[in-house]
């Protein structure tokens, strides 16, 4: 509202001020989510685009036919469709952590699925449908023990809970400002 210059593209006063404001916002976001550095914060338009970025950049560069991705049965389409598309493109195998009658993830089944040596575990920290708050730190620790990276869909959790990406040890965390 107060600045009207392009960031990172000019050396005049308005551009320098706009760049400083932009980078200050990145630093505030990093502190808010407990990131080790503002450089860890990547701006996208929304959570969906962030997940797509991971799927179609990291995923295409690192996943090959036969690789396993673990998701949950409670995923929002934003954290399901990109993996389905990538699986079809790369002949990947998608496996799903089931939801119990109580609306919780079946962590015993998750441990069994980890024996498949997945490359990625992608899950919602807080379900937008059930309201379930998943044990993200435990899910991530188990994934890392199995050699998998993790993507946390924080679209619901970041606006409602204290979330510290460093303490969680999440490899990727996606959320958006519009739900804040």
C-alpha angles and dihedrals in degrees: 000000000000102000129057108177131103115260123235091007109082141051096205122106097260093049092048091049092047091049091050091050092047093050091044088057090051090052091050091051091049090053091045093056096034096247116169092232140008086240087072091065115091119187120224131158095260147333093283092055091047092054090045089052091056093044097047100036108031092026096051091046097047112026126081138180112302096021115137127231119189119211131163131249089240098062123134113236088255089068096038111042098056090052091047090051093047091046091054091047096046102028091245125166119238119202126184133215104225125232118236125228087262091059095253130123115262098239093183089060089045090057089051091050090052088065085072087070098235121202093213139020112198119184145151116254090206123019115235089208106037100026088227113158106214122214093252098174091053094045091050095046091051091047092051091049087056091049097253130134119228136225116194119201099215097172091119101026103050094059093045108032138038103264122188111186092194094052090045089049088219116171093207129015120185125194139137138229096229093075092050 
